[in-house]
Amino acid sequence: MSAIHSSQLTFFAAHAPFDRMEPGHLLWMLDKMSVAYYAEGEVILSPEQGVAGRLMVIKQGRVHGEQSVAQASGADAWLELVEGECFPLGALLANRPVTSIYRAGSDTFCYELAATDFNTLLGMSPVFRDFCTRRIANLLEHSKHLIQAQYSQSSVEQQSLTSPLSAIIRRAPVTCTPGTSVREALALMREHGIGSMVAVDERQSPLGILTLHDVLERIALPQADLDQPVIGIMTTQLSTLPPQALAHEAALAMARHGFRHVLVVENGRLAGLVSEKDLFALQRVGLRQIGASIRNAGSIEVLRLAAADIRRVAHNMMAQGVAPEQLTQFISTFNDLLTVRVIELECAASGLPDTAGLCWLALGSEGRYEQTLNTDQDNALLFSVPAGMTAGQIRHQLLPVAERVNAALASCGFPLCKGQMMASNPQWCLSLEEWKQMFSGWITHGTPEALLHASIFFDFRALYGAQHLADDLRAWLSHAAAANPRFLHQMAQNALRNRPPLGVVRDFVVGREHTLDLKINGITPFVDAARIFSLAAGITHTSTIQRLRLSAPKLNIGDAEVAAWIDALLFIQVLRLRHHHEAGRSESCSTALDNLVDPERLSELDRRILKEAFRQARKLQARLAMEYRL
């Protein structure tokens, strides 16, 4: 091997995807490459040069990408590329000119590979091809592997919550007919050493389940007739999932409803049974127990302990590398359960005569199912007005209860909202008609205050009580917003003021104490754009990811483009969760968690992916600007 190849191999071994390519493919690429020099300010590639003719890998220096849509943010470049990064992948893959002007930000040396050799390498190296066609997803997978390796000592024996249920089923199900006697069913359970028995029909479709818990409650204590058909004492309201469903879906079902088992059913036939023990024996995580303790809690003090358990479980899952979308769903699900129980206890304690006509609304990140370990309260009340009463009279009854609920939630670790966006504020405890008037005013006037409220209240979802009231309000709002393009234009204009912090001189534009705010500057651009897209497309989902996925077809946005946005959003969420996890291990529980990260303390790979994630946010904003001609 020549000396020049040796130094080149050392360089490429430090950068993805070259560090994972087969040596033969890498050497072939090096033989085809040349090195070019570009002086500071010199144009390297531009749309006027025609179809892109070469792949560039930065050996030394910096390259700035300029595009007109980015000029709204001032002097910031559209993107900045540094040592080890390659471009222009999109233009090469599509055999078209570049859409940006690539200019040397300093004296720059680049490795260059001709387009014909680039296409040959795509066919030779699966690793290189995967990177080029799924750039950010590939980088995220690489980062995920490193994170899993980092936590390998603590999670080597942990069951993966991303496993399909088909991989968790330990044995073929033991079943009986619905006419089998209780005595025979119990004998079968003892013979096979199992804790449950499923009754199936002639097509192997499940009809009921008997568990050891049922044996105590329905057979032993009431001294039931052991010769009666077992179906008579079985639970017939069954929780089923298909084999391809993931373990975290089964865990969520157990947590929400207090089940101990989930039946795995394929094409109507029983394929197996997954118990809580199967899911969490290795993890030592009792999600159902936490859910049960919340549902059965008789006091706020018990719920305070449950809230601490939720945080401990979330930290444990973070250490296991559970995906951010799943982890935030877990956190939001348990926080929902806890909030509902708080409302039930406080309504009972206050002697509220009737709760049938009220609906507790979750707002903000809770409304989007995107809560992390750092979350305060954002909630509101929606109610109907019975005949013979006024909205003011109902509000007078509800506000003391709402104040008790907000105070109880604060004692459980959910700080009061500093902006008073809470149900105990009379401004946010309104009848259905009052809420419609409020939303109508925001949509009609489009003032800065209205746009601020839109960013919080438009993400509402029903958490407790009269779901139909929230459904009515959502249907009305979806139509009203879509029918007012001026308001959506103002929301888009406002959203574009928050630009992802990509710099020209440095990788990132940092704030106080040399940090980035991953929530305001990282997550919010995606959340704001997804909200506007969903309102324009008439989508009623509140989750940011679902809003992007469901709005895209109606707005003619390609699947690959949306997938890249979602990958970018999830990576920033990963950084937030890791930051909270690490802070939670080193700081006292009373210390408030924040979203401020010093990019210099991130690994080189994480900094690179974060830059790519911010670029995707820029691209999402460019799409938003194009849609509303901004």
TORDRENPA-923111 format. One record per residue (C-alpha): residue in three letters; x, y, z. Coordinates in steps of 0.5 Angstrom, whole numbers, plus 500, padded with zeros to 3 digits. Layout:
REM TORDRENPA-923111
ala / X / Y / Z
...
REM end
This chain:
REM TORDRENPA-923111
met / 500 / 500 / 500
ser / 503 / 507 / 498
ala / 504 / 512 / 503
ile / 499 / 517 / 500
his / 494 / 511 / 501
ser / 496 / 510 / 508
ser / 494 / 517 / 510
gln / 488 / 518 / 506
leu / 485 / 511 / 509
thr / 487 / 514 / 516
phe / 483 / 521 / 514
phe / 477 / 517 / 511
ala / 477 / 512 / 517
ala / 475 / 518 / 522
his / 468 / 519 / 518
ala / 462 / 516 / 516
pro / 460 / 512 / 511
phe / 467 / 511 / 509
asp / 469 / 508 / 516
arg / 464 / 502 / 515
met / 466 / 501 / 508
glu / 469 / 494 / 506
pro / 477 / 496 / 505
gly / 477 / 494 / 498
his / 471 / 498 / 496
leu / 475 / 504 / 500
leu / 482 / 503 / 496
trp / 478 / 503 / 489
met / 475 / 509 / 491
leu / 482 / 512 / 493
asp / 485 / 510 / 486
lys / 480 / 514 / 483
met / 480 / 520 / 487
ser / 484 / 527 / 486
val / 485 / 533 / 490
ala / 483 / 540 / 488
tyr / 484 / 547 / 492
tyr / 479 / 552 / 492
ala / 481 / 559 / 495
glu / 477 / 563 / 500
gly / 471 / 566 / 497
glu / 471 / 561 / 490
val / 465 / 558 / 487
ile / 466 / 551 / 487
leu / 459 / 549 / 485
ser / 453 / 553 / 482
pro / 447 / 551 / 478
glu / 450 / 555 / 472
gln / 455 / 549 / 471
gly / 450 / 544 / 469
val / 449 / 537 / 471
ala / 453 / 535 / 477
gly / 460 / 532 / 475
arg / 463 / 530 / 481
leu / 463 / 528 / 489
met / 466 / 532 / 493
val / 469 / 530 / 500
ile / 472 / 536 / 504
lys / 479 / 534 / 506
gln / 481 / 541 / 509
gly / 477 / 548 / 510
arg / 470 / 550 / 510
val / 464 / 550 / 504
his / 458 / 555 / 505
gly / 452 / 553 / 501
glu / 448 / 559 / 499
gln / 440 / 559 / 497
ser / 436 / 565 / 496
val / 430 / 562 / 501
ala / 435 / 563 / 507
gln / 437 / 570 / 506
ala / 431 / 572 / 510
ser / 435 / 570 / 516
gly / 440 / 575 / 514
ala / 447 / 573 / 513
asp / 447 / 566 / 515
ala / 449 / 561 / 510
trp / 444 / 556 / 508
leu / 449 / 550 / 510
glu / 456 / 550 / 512
leu / 460 / 543 / 511
val / 467 / 542 / 514
glu / 472 / 536 / 514
gly / 470 / 529 / 512
glu / 463 / 532 / 509
cys / 461 / 530 / 502
phe / 457 / 534 / 497
pro / 452 / 534 / 493
leu / 449 / 528 / 494
gly / 442 / 530 / 491
ala / 444 / 533 / 485
leu / 449 / 527 / 483
leu / 443 / 522 / 485
ala / 438 / 525 / 481
asn / 443 / 527 / 475
arg / 441 / 534 / 475
pro / 445 / 541 / 477
val / 446 / 543 / 484
thr / 440 / 548 / 487
ser / 445 / 552 / 492
ile / 452 / 555 / 490
tyr / 457 / 552 / 494
arg / 463 / 557 / 496
ala / 469 / 556 / 499
gly / 469 / 559 / 506
ser / 476 / 559 / 507
asp / 482 / 556 / 503
thr / 479 / 549 / 502
phe / 482 / 542 / 499
cys / 477 / 537 / 497
tyr / 478 / 530 / 495
glu / 474 / 529 / 488
leu / 471 / 523 / 485
ala / 468 / 523 / 478
ala / 460 / 522 / 477
thr / 461 / 516 / 473
asp / 466 / 513 / 478
phe / 461 / 515 / 484
asn / 455 / 511 / 480
thr / 460 / 505 / 480
leu / 461 / 506 / 487
leu / 454 / 506 / 489
gly / 453 / 499 / 485
met / 459 / 496 / 489
ser / 458 / 498 / 496
pro / 452 / 497 / 500
val / 454 / 502 / 505
phe / 456 / 507 / 501
arg / 449 / 507 / 497
asp / 445 / 506 / 503
phe / 449 / 513 / 506
cys / 448 / 517 / 500
thr / 440 / 515 / 499
arg / 438 / 515 / 506
arg / 443 / 520 / 509
ile / 440 / 523 / 515
ala / 437 / 516 / 517
asn / 444 / 512 / 516
leu / 447 / 517 / 520
leu / 442 / 516 / 526
glu / 443 / 509 / 525
his / 450 / 510 / 526
ser / 449 / 514 / 532
lys / 444 / 509 / 535
his / 449 / 503 / 535
leu / 454 / 508 / 538
ile / 449 / 510 / 544
gln / 447 / 502 / 545
ala / 454 / 500 / 545
gln / 455 / 506 / 551
tyr / 450 / 503 / 555
ser / 451 / 496 / 553
gln / 454 / 494 / 561
ser / 447 / 496 / 564
ser / 443 / 494 / 558
val / 446 / 487 / 556
glu / 441 / 483 / 559
gln / 435 / 488 / 557
gln / 429 / 486 / 553
ser / 428 / 491 / 547
leu / 422 / 494 / 547
thr / 423 / 495 / 539
ser / 422 / 487 / 538
pro / 416 / 485 / 535
leu / 411 / 481 / 539
ser / 413 / 475 / 534
ala / 420 / 475 / 537
ile / 418 / 475 / 544
ile / 412 / 469 / 544
arg / 416 / 464 / 548
arg / 411 / 458 / 547
ala / 405 / 455 / 543
pro / 399 / 457 / 546
val / 395 / 452 / 551
thr / 388 / 453 / 549
cys / 381 / 449 / 551
thr / 374 / 450 / 548
pro / 369 / 454 / 551
gly / 365 / 448 / 554
thr / 371 / 445 / 558
ser / 370 / 445 / 565
val / 373 / 450 / 570
arg / 376 / 443 / 573
glu / 379 / 441 / 567
ala / 382 / 448 / 565
leu / 385 / 448 / 572
ala / 389 / 442 / 571
leu / 391 / 444 / 564
met / 394 / 450 / 567
arg / 398 / 446 / 573
glu / 400 / 440 / 568
his / 403 / 445 / 563
gly / 406 / 450 / 569
ile / 402 / 456 / 566
gly / 399 / 462 / 569
ser / 393 / 463 / 564
met / 388 / 459 / 559
val / 385 / 461 / 553
ala / 379 / 459 / 550
val / 378 / 458 / 543
asp / 373 / 456 / 538
glu / 374 / 451 / 532
arg / 377 / 457 / 528
gln / 382 / 458 / 534
ser / 379 / 465 / 535
pro / 380 / 467 / 542
leu / 374 / 468 / 546
gly / 376 / 468 / 553
ile / 382 / 468 / 558
leu / 383 / 465 / 565
thr / 389 / 468 / 569
leu / 391 / 466 / 576
his / 389 / 472 / 579
asp / 382 / 470 / 576
val / 383 / 464 / 580
leu / 383 / 467 / 586
glu / 378 / 472 / 585
arg / 373 / 468 / 581
ile / 374 / 461 / 583
ala / 377 / 460 / 590
leu / 374 / 466 / 594
pro / 367 / 465 / 592
gln / 367 / 458 / 592
ala / 365 / 457 / 584
asp / 362 / 451 / 581
leu / 368 / 447 / 578
asp / 364 / 443 / 573
gln / 361 / 449 / 570
pro / 364 / 451 / 563
val / 370 / 455 / 564
ile / 368 / 461 / 559
gly / 363 / 463 / 564
ile / 368 / 466 / 569
met / 373 / 468 / 564
thr / 375 / 475 / 562
thr / 372 / 476 / 555
gln / 374 / 483 / 553
leu / 380 / 481 / 550
ser / 386 / 485 / 549
thr / 389 / 483 / 542
leu / 395 / 485 / 538
pro / 398 / 483 / 531
pro / 405 / 479 / 531
gln / 408 / 485 / 528
ala / 406 / 490 / 533
leu / 412 / 492 / 537
ala / 413 / 490 / 545
his / 412 / 497 / 547
glu / 405 / 497 / 544
ala / 403 / 491 / 548
ala / 407 / 495 / 554
leu / 402 / 501 / 553
ala / 396 / 497 / 553
met / 398 / 494 / 559
ala / 399 / 500 / 563
arg / 393 / 504 / 560
his / 388 / 498 / 562
gly / 391 / 494 / 567
phe / 392 / 488 / 563
arg / 397 / 482 / 565
his / 397 / 479 / 558
val / 396 / 481 / 551
leu / 394 / 476 / 546
val / 397 / 475 / 539
val / 392 / 474 / 534
glu / 394 / 473 / 526
asn / 388 / 473 / 521
gly / 383 / 472 / 527
arg / 387 / 466 / 530
leu / 391 / 466 / 536
ala / 398 / 466 / 535
gly / 401 / 466 / 542
leu / 400 / 470 / 548
val / 405 / 475 / 551
ser / 405 / 477 / 559
glu / 408 / 483 / 563
lys / 413 / 478 / 565
asp / 415 / 476 / 558
leu / 416 / 484 / 557
phe / 419 / 486 / 563
ala / 422 / 480 / 567
leu / 429 / 482 / 565
gln / 428 / 489 / 565
arg / 425 / 490 / 572
val / 421 / 495 / 570
gly / 414 / 494 / 572
leu / 410 / 499 / 568
arg / 403 / 495 / 569
gln / 404 / 496 / 577
ile / 406 / 503 / 576
gly / 399 / 504 / 572
ala / 395 / 500 / 577
ser / 398 / 504 / 583
ile / 396 / 510 / 579
arg / 389 / 508 / 578
asn / 388 / 505 / 585
ala / 391 / 511 / 588
gly / 387 / 514 / 594
ser / 391 / 520 / 595
ile / 395 / 525 / 592
glu / 401 / 523 / 596
val / 401 / 516 / 593
leu / 401 / 519 / 586
arg / 407 / 523 / 588
leu / 410 / 517 / 589
ala / 408 / 514 / 582
ala / 410 / 521 / 579
ala / 417 / 519 / 582
asp / 417 / 512 / 579
ile / 415 / 515 / 572
arg / 421 / 519 / 572
arg / 425 / 513 / 574
val / 422 / 508 / 569
ala / 424 / 514 / 564
his / 431 / 514 / 566
asn / 431 / 507 / 565
met / 428 / 506 / 558
met / 433 / 512 / 556
ala / 439 / 508 / 559
gln / 436 / 502 / 555
gly / 436 / 506 / 548
val / 429 / 506 / 547
ala / 427 / 510 / 541
pro / 425 / 517 / 543
glu / 418 / 517 / 539
gln / 416 / 511 / 544
leu / 419 / 514 / 550
thr / 415 / 520 / 549
gln / 409 / 516 / 548
phe / 411 / 512 / 555
ile / 412 / 519 / 559
ser / 405 / 522 / 556
thr / 401 / 516 / 557
phe / 403 / 515 / 564
asn / 403 / 523 / 566
asp / 396 / 522 / 562
leu / 394 / 517 / 567
leu / 396 / 521 / 573
thr / 393 / 527 / 571
val / 386 / 523 / 570
arg / 387 / 520 / 577
val / 388 / 527 / 580
ile / 382 / 530 / 577
glu / 378 / 524 / 579
leu / 380 / 525 / 587
glu / 380 / 533 / 587
cys / 373 / 533 / 583
ala / 371 / 528 / 589
ala / 374 / 531 / 594
ser / 371 / 538 / 592
gly / 364 / 535 / 592
leu / 363 / 537 / 585
pro / 356 / 534 / 583
asp / 356 / 533 / 576
thr / 363 / 532 / 571
ala / 359 / 529 / 565
gly / 359 / 536 / 562
leu / 366 / 538 / 563
cys / 373 / 536 / 559
trp / 380 / 537 / 561
leu / 384 / 539 / 555
ala / 392 / 537 / 555
leu / 395 / 543 / 551
gly / 402 / 544 / 548
ser / 407 / 538 / 549
glu / 402 / 534 / 553
gly / 397 / 535 / 547
arg / 402 / 533 / 542
tyr / 404 / 526 / 546
glu / 411 / 529 / 546
gln / 413 / 530 / 553
thr / 420 / 529 / 556
leu / 422 / 529 / 563
asn / 422 / 537 / 563
thr / 415 / 539 / 562
asp / 411 / 544 / 566
gln / 403 / 544 / 566
asp / 399 / 547 / 560
asn / 392 / 545 / 560
ala / 385 / 548 / 560
leu / 377 / 546 / 561
leu / 372 / 546 / 556
phe / 365 / 545 / 558
ser / 357 / 545 / 556
val / 352 / 549 / 559
pro / 346 / 546 / 562
ala / 339 / 549 / 560
gly / 337 / 554 / 565
met / 344 / 556 / 567
thr / 350 / 561 / 564
ala / 357 / 559 / 563
gly / 359 / 564 / 568
gln / 355 / 560 / 573
ile / 359 / 553 / 571
arg / 365 / 557 / 571
his / 364 / 559 / 578
gln / 363 / 552 / 580
leu / 369 / 549 / 576
leu / 375 / 554 / 578
pro / 376 / 552 / 585
val / 377 / 545 / 583
ala / 381 / 546 / 577
glu / 386 / 550 / 582
arg / 386 / 544 / 586
val / 388 / 540 / 580
asn / 393 / 545 / 578
ala / 396 / 545 / 585
ala / 396 / 537 / 586
leu / 400 / 536 / 579
ala / 405 / 541 / 581
ser / 406 / 537 / 588
cys / 407 / 531 / 583
gly / 413 / 535 / 579
phe / 409 / 538 / 574
pro / 411 / 546 / 575
leu / 405 / 551 / 574
cys / 406 / 554 / 568
lys / 409 / 561 / 568
gly / 404 / 564 / 563
gln / 398 / 562 / 567
met / 396 / 557 / 561
met / 392 / 553 / 566
ala / 385 / 551 / 567
ser / 385 / 555 / 574
asn / 385 / 561 / 570
pro / 378 / 564 / 568
gln / 381 / 566 / 561
trp / 382 / 558 / 560
cys / 376 / 555 / 563
leu / 370 / 556 / 558
ser / 364 / 553 / 555
leu / 364 / 550 / 548
glu / 361 / 556 / 545
glu / 366 / 561 / 548
trp / 372 / 557 / 546
lys / 369 / 557 / 539
gln / 369 / 565 / 540
met / 376 / 565 / 542
phe / 379 / 561 / 537
ser / 375 / 565 / 532
gly / 378 / 572 / 534
trp / 385 / 569 / 534
ile / 384 / 566 / 527
thr / 381 / 573 / 525
his / 385 / 578 / 528
gly / 392 / 574 / 527
thr / 395 / 579 / 532
pro / 402 / 577 / 536
glu / 398 / 575 / 542
ala / 393 / 571 / 537
leu / 399 / 567 / 534
leu / 402 / 566 / 541
his / 396 / 563 / 543
ala / 395 / 559 / 537
ser / 402 / 555 / 538
ile / 399 / 553 / 545
phe / 392 / 552 / 544
phe / 391 / 549 / 537
asp / 395 / 543 / 540
phe / 389 / 541 / 545
arg / 386 / 534 / 546
ala / 381 / 531 / 551
leu / 384 / 528 / 557
tyr / 378 / 527 / 562
gly / 371 / 527 / 561
ala / 366 / 529 / 555
gln / 371 / 527 / 549
his / 365 / 529 / 544
leu / 366 / 536 / 546
ala / 373 / 536 / 544
asp / 371 / 533 / 538
asp / 366 / 538 / 536
leu / 371 / 544 / 538
arg / 377 / 540 / 533
ala / 372 / 539 / 527
trp / 370 / 546 / 528
leu / 377 / 549 / 528
ser / 379 / 545 / 523
his / 374 / 548 / 518
ala / 375 / 555 / 521
ala / 383 / 555 / 520
ala / 383 / 552 / 513
ala / 378 / 557 / 511
asn / 382 / 563 / 513
pro / 389 / 562 / 509
arg / 391 / 569 / 511
phe / 391 / 567 / 518
leu / 395 / 561 / 516
his / 400 / 565 / 512
gln / 401 / 570 / 518
met / 403 / 563 / 522
ala / 408 / 561 / 517
gln / 411 / 568 / 517
asn / 411 / 568 / 525
ala / 414 / 561 / 525
leu / 420 / 563 / 520
arg / 422 / 568 / 525
asn / 425 / 562 / 529
arg / 431 / 560 / 525
pro / 435 / 553 / 526
pro / 442 / 556 / 529
leu / 447 / 554 / 524
gly / 453 / 559 / 523
val / 457 / 561 / 518
val / 464 / 562 / 522
arg / 462 / 556 / 526
asp / 458 / 550 / 526
phe / 453 / 553 / 530
val / 450 / 560 / 533
val / 450 / 559 / 540
gly / 447 / 563 / 546
arg / 448 / 564 / 553
glu / 454 / 560 / 556
his / 456 / 557 / 549
thr / 449 / 553 / 549
leu / 444 / 551 / 544
asp / 436 / 551 / 546
leu / 434 / 544 / 543
lys / 427 / 546 / 545
ile / 426 / 553 / 542
asn / 431 / 552 / 536
gly / 431 / 545 / 535
ile / 424 / 542 / 536
thr / 420 / 548 / 535
pro / 421 / 549 / 528
phe / 418 / 542 / 526
val / 412 / 543 / 531
asp / 410 / 550 / 528
ala / 411 / 547 / 521
ala / 407 / 541 / 522
arg / 402 / 545 / 526
ile / 401 / 549 / 520
phe / 401 / 544 / 515
ser / 396 / 540 / 519
leu / 391 / 546 / 519
ala / 392 / 547 / 512
ala / 390 / 540 / 510
gly / 385 / 539 / 515
ile / 388 / 534 / 519
thr / 386 / 533 / 526
his / 392 / 529 / 529
thr / 396 / 533 / 534
ser / 402 / 529 / 534
thr / 408 / 533 / 530
ile / 410 / 526 / 527
gln / 403 / 524 / 525
arg / 401 / 531 / 522
leu / 407 / 531 / 518
arg / 406 / 524 / 515
leu / 398 / 525 / 514
ser / 399 / 532 / 511
ala / 404 / 530 / 506
pro / 400 / 527 / 501
lys / 395 / 532 / 501
leu / 400 / 538 / 500
asn / 404 / 534 / 495
ile / 410 / 533 / 499
gly / 414 / 527 / 498
asp / 415 / 521 / 502
ala / 423 / 521 / 502
glu / 423 / 529 / 504
val / 418 / 528 / 510
ala / 422 / 522 / 512
ala / 428 / 526 / 513
trp / 424 / 531 / 517
ile / 422 / 526 / 522
asp / 429 / 523 / 523
ala / 432 / 530 / 524
leu / 426 / 531 / 529
leu / 427 / 525 / 533
phe / 435 / 526 / 533
ile / 434 / 532 / 536
gln / 429 / 529 / 541
val / 434 / 524 / 543
leu / 439 / 529 / 545
arg / 434 / 532 / 549
leu / 432 / 526 / 552
arg / 440 / 524 / 553
his / 441 / 531 / 556
his / 435 / 530 / 561
his / 437 / 523 / 563
glu / 445 / 525 / 564
ala / 442 / 531 / 568
gly / 437 / 527 / 572
arg / 443 / 522 / 574
ser / 448 / 528 / 577
glu / 443 / 533 / 580
ser / 438 / 533 / 585
cys / 431 / 532 / 583
ser / 429 / 539 / 585
thr / 433 / 542 / 580
ala / 430 / 544 / 574
leu / 432 / 540 / 568
asp / 433 / 545 / 562
asn / 434 / 544 / 554
leu / 441 / 547 / 553
val / 447 / 543 / 550
asp / 454 / 546 / 549
pro / 455 / 543 / 542
glu / 463 / 543 / 544
arg / 461 / 537 / 549
leu / 458 / 533 / 543
ser / 461 / 527 / 540
glu / 464 / 529 / 533
leu / 458 / 524 / 530
asp / 453 / 528 / 534
arg / 455 / 534 / 532
arg / 455 / 532 / 525
ile / 448 / 529 / 525
leu / 445 / 535 / 529
lys / 448 / 540 / 523
glu / 444 / 535 / 518
ala / 438 / 536 / 523
phe / 438 / 543 / 523
arg / 439 / 543 / 515
gln / 433 / 539 / 515
ala / 429 / 544 / 519
arg / 431 / 549 / 514
lys / 429 / 545 / 508
leu / 422 / 544 / 512
gln / 422 / 552 / 513
ala / 424 / 553 / 506
arg / 418 / 548 / 504
leu / 413 / 553 / 509
ala / 416 / 559 / 505
met / 414 / 556 / 498
glu / 407 / 554 / 500
tyr / 406 / 561 / 503
arg / 410 / 565 / 498
leu / 414 / 568 / 504
REM end
